[in-house]
Amino acid sequence: MKRILLYTLLTLSPMIADDMQKAEYFYLTHGCQSCHGMYGEGVSAPRLQGVKEKVLYERLKNLQAGKTRTTMGSVMISFAQSMDENMTRTMAKYLSTLKTPENIEYYEEDPNEDGTS
């Protein structure tokens, strides 16, 4: 399902008109999910789920000004600076809506397995 969604977004990108769809497209095509997680759950970067839109907007504006709270955050500065004011507001709004679907299944390793088949 994710592949179909991503393929659809990539092939229809010139036709995407809705701002929230543009924000989702930006999130997926700029690799945001690789650090923040597909649903903003936080992987190797801060969790975005549950953060209020106003806080996210302020963080994005700080990044655009070259301010970050961590050395790892410096990579975010270029992403934030690539957005205009409208996109910054829309991205903050989009990120504030992220949540993990209830029906998603994750693969977990069995700690009792020895790794052999």
Contacts in CASP RR format, 6 or more apart in sequence:
PFRMAT RR
TARGET T0000
AUTHOR 0000-0000-0000
METHOD contacts of the structure
MODEL  1
MKRILLYTLLTLSPMIADDMQKAEYFYLTHGCQSCHGMYGEGVSAPRLQG
VKEKVLYERLKNLQAGKTRTTMGSVMISFAQSMDENMTRTMAKYLSTLKT
PENIEYYEEDPNEDGTS
2 38 0 8 1.000
6 28 0 8 1.000
9 16 0 8 1.000
9 21 0 8 1.000
9 24 0 8 1.000
9 25 0 8 1.000
9 28 0 8 1.000
9 29 0 8 1.000
10 29 0 8 1.000
13 25 0 8 1.000
13 29 0 8 1.000
16 22 0 8 1.000
16 25 0 8 1.000
19 86 0 8 1.000
19 87 0 8 1.000
19 90 0 8 1.000
20 90 0 8 1.000
20 93 0 8 1.000
20 94 0 8 1.000
20 97 0 8 1.000
22 87 0 8 1.000
22 90 0 8 1.000
23 87 0 8 1.000
23 90 0 8 1.000
23 91 0 8 1.000
23 93 0 8 1.000
23 94 0 8 1.000
23 95 0 8 1.000
24 94 0 8 1.000
26 32 0 8 1.000
26 83 0 8 1.000
26 87 0 8 1.000
26 91 0 8 1.000
27 33 0 8 1.000
27 91 0 8 1.000
27 94 0 8 1.000
27 95 0 8 1.000
30 79 0 8 1.000
32 79 0 8 1.000
33 40 0 8 1.000
34 43 0 8 1.000
35 42 0 8 1.000
35 43 0 8 1.000
35 44 0 8 1.000
35 45 0 8 1.000
36 42 0 8 1.000
36 43 0 8 1.000
36 45 0 8 1.000
36 46 0 8 1.000
36 47 0 8 1.000
36 48 0 8 1.000
37 43 0 8 1.000
39 49 0 8 1.000
39 98 0 8 1.000
39 99 0 8 1.000
39 100 0 8 1.000
39 101 0 8 1.000
40 47 0 8 1.000
40 48 0 8 1.000
40 49 0 8 1.000
40 95 0 8 1.000
40 98 0 8 1.000
41 47 0 8 1.000
41 48 0 8 1.000
41 49 0 8 1.000
41 100 0 8 1.000
42 48 0 8 1.000
42 49 0 8 1.000
45 72 0 8 1.000
45 73 0 8 1.000
48 56 0 8 1.000
48 95 0 8 1.000
48 98 0 8 1.000
49 98 0 8 1.000
49 99 0 8 1.000
49 100 0 8 1.000
50 96 0 8 1.000
50 98 0 8 1.000
50 99 0 8 1.000
51 95 0 8 1.000
51 96 0 8 1.000
52 96 0 8 1.000
53 92 0 8 1.000
53 93 0 8 1.000
53 95 0 8 1.000
53 96 0 8 1.000
54 92 0 8 1.000
56 91 0 8 1.000
56 92 0 8 1.000
56 95 0 8 1.000
56 96 0 8 1.000
57 88 0 8 1.000
57 89 0 8 1.000
57 92 0 8 1.000
60 80 0 8 1.000
60 83 0 8 1.000
60 88 0 8 1.000
60 91 0 8 1.000
60 92 0 8 1.000
61 88 0 8 1.000
62 68 0 8 1.000
63 73 0 8 1.000
63 76 0 8 1.000
63 77 0 8 1.000
63 79 0 8 1.000
63 80 0 8 1.000
63 81 0 8 1.000
64 77 0 8 1.000
64 80 0 8 1.000
64 81 0 8 1.000
64 83 0 8 1.000
64 88 0 8 1.000
66 77 0 8 1.000
66 81 0 8 1.000
68 74 0 8 1.000
68 76 0 8 1.000
68 77 0 8 1.000
80 88 0 8 1.000
83 91 0 8 1.000
END
